[in-house]
Amino acid sequence: MRLTGTALRVTIFISENDTWHHKPLFTEIVHRARATGLAGASVFRGIEGYGASSLIHTPGLLSLSEHLPVTVIIVDTEDVVRAFLPQLDELVSEGMVILDEVEVIRYVARDKGAP
């Protein structure tokens, strides 16, 4: 798959302890993105943050260390991303989902035969 030019990035801000049917929410989002055929998805774990509650979550506070921020980033063409948004609406009950237009300079899938 090749992707270049204008694309849409969806960024999902959730907590690492958010779940969907007893498994991590970020895992469900990534697996659904793959099943839908989106170009790719990456999950990043934050080391500190706060959201609507204004409570700062940090590994230094034991009571809040299990609620560290997680960000899922997905980039694809606008129509593919927008078609995926209803699934995010179903999955994300707390958190933030943002969209922004990006320019993809290079995205080329590895050859399936390559290591």
Backbone torsions as a table, in degrees:
resi	resn	phi	psi	omega
1	MET	NA	138.1	176.4
2	ARG	-118.3	139.5	178.0
3	LEU	-140.4	117.6	176.6
4	THR	-142.4	159.3	178.0
5	GLY	89.2	-155.2	-176.4
6	THR	-69.5	133.1	178.8
7	ALA	-143.5	176.6	178.7
8	LEU	-119.1	133.8	176.7
9	ARG	-107.8	128.1	172.9
10	VAL	-107.8	128.9	178.7
11	THR	-118.8	126.1	-176.7
12	ILE	-114.5	119.5	178.5
13	PHE	-102.5	115.1	179.8
14	ILE	-137.2	-175.2	177.4
15	SER	-105.5	147.8	-179.0
16	GLU	-63.6	-20.3	-180.0
17	ASN	-94.9	3.3	174.3
18	ASP	-68.8	136.7	-176.8
19	THR	-127.7	161.0	172.6
20	TRP	-135.0	112.5	-178.6
21	HIS	50.9	50.3	172.9
22	HIS	70.0	16.6	172.3
23	LYS	-131.5	161.0	-176.3
24	PRO	-57.0	135.5	-179.9
25	LEU	-59.7	-40.5	-179.0
26	PHE	-61.5	-34.0	177.1
27	THR	-65.5	-43.4	178.9
28	GLU	-62.9	-41.4	179.2
29	ILE	-62.4	-46.9	-179.2
30	VAL	-62.5	-43.9	-178.7
31	HIS	-66.9	-38.2	176.7
32	ARG	-68.4	-38.3	177.6
33	ALA	-60.9	-43.0	178.8
34	ARG	-65.7	-44.1	180.0
35	ALA	-63.6	-30.5	179.9
36	THR	-79.2	-17.1	178.8
37	GLY	93.6	16.3	177.0
38	LEU	-63.7	152.2	-173.6
39	ALA	-59.4	-35.3	179.9
40	GLY	176.0	161.0	178.6
41	ALA	-145.5	140.9	177.3
42	SER	-131.7	145.6	179.1
43	VAL	-115.0	132.9	178.9
44	PHE	-124.1	132.4	179.4
45	ARG	-97.0	127.4	179.2
46	GLY	-83.3	158.8	178.8
47	ILE	-102.0	-13.5	177.2
48	GLU	-167.2	148.5	177.2
49	GLY	176.7	173.5	173.6
50	TYR	-148.8	159.6	-179.4
51	GLY	-130.5	-142.5	-175.3
52	ALA	-60.2	-28.0	-179.2
53	SER	-74.6	-17.2	-175.5
54	SER	66.0	8.5	174.0
55	LEU	-81.7	130.4	178.8
56	ILE	-82.9	123.6	178.9
57	HIS	-100.5	124.2	-176.5
58	THR	-149.1	149.8	179.1
59	PRO	-65.0	-16.3	-179.7
60	GLY	-75.3	-19.0	178.7
61	LEU	-106.6	108.8	-174.5
62	LEU	-53.6	-41.2	-176.8
63	SER	-67.7	-21.6	-178.5
64	LEU	-113.0	2.5	-175.0
65	SER	-71.5	-17.8	178.6
66	GLU	-89.9	-0.1	-176.7
67	HIS	-114.7	33.6	-177.5
68	LEU	-67.4	152.1	-177.6
69	PRO	-71.2	146.9	174.8
70	VAL	-130.9	137.6	177.9
71	THR	-121.4	131.2	174.3
72	VAL	-110.5	127.8	-179.9
73	ILE	-119.8	130.9	179.6
74	ILE	-130.6	135.7	176.9
75	VAL	-129.7	132.0	174.9
76	ASP	-163.4	-174.8	178.0
77	THR	-65.7	156.7	-175.4
78	GLU	-58.0	-45.0	-177.2
79	ASP	-64.1	-37.8	179.7
80	VAL	-69.3	-43.8	179.4
81	VAL	-63.9	-46.3	-178.4
82	ARG	-64.0	-32.2	176.4
83	ALA	-68.1	-24.3	-179.4
84	PHE	-84.4	-20.1	-175.4
85	LEU	-56.2	-38.4	177.3
86	PRO	-58.9	-32.1	177.1
87	GLN	-67.6	-39.8	177.3
88	LEU	-65.4	-36.9	177.7
89	ASP	-61.0	-37.4	177.6
90	GLU	-70.0	-39.1	-171.7
91	LEU	-84.5	-40.5	-170.9
92	VAL	-94.0	102.4	178.6
93	SER	-93.1	-25.9	175.4
94	GLU	-134.8	136.8	179.5
95	GLY	134.0	-162.5	-179.1
96	MET	-139.8	139.2	175.4
97	VAL	-122.8	124.0	178.8
98	ILE	-124.3	154.5	177.2
99	LEU	-123.1	140.0	169.0
100	ASP	-147.7	148.8	179.3
101	GLU	-77.1	135.8	178.4
102	VAL	-131.9	163.6	174.0
103	GLU	-113.0	120.0	179.0
104	VAL	-87.3	121.1	179.5
105	ILE	-84.8	-43.5	-180.0
106	ARG	-154.1	129.0	171.4
107	TYR	-150.4	108.0	-179.2
108	VAL	-132.7	127.5	179.1
109	ALA	-69.9	147.6	176.8
110	ARG	-67.1	147.6	175.3
111	ASP	-60.7	130.7	-175.5
112	LYS	-59.4	-25.5	179.8
113	GLY	-85.6	-11.8	-176.7
114	ALA	-81.8	151.7	179.6
115	PRO	-71.3	NA	NA
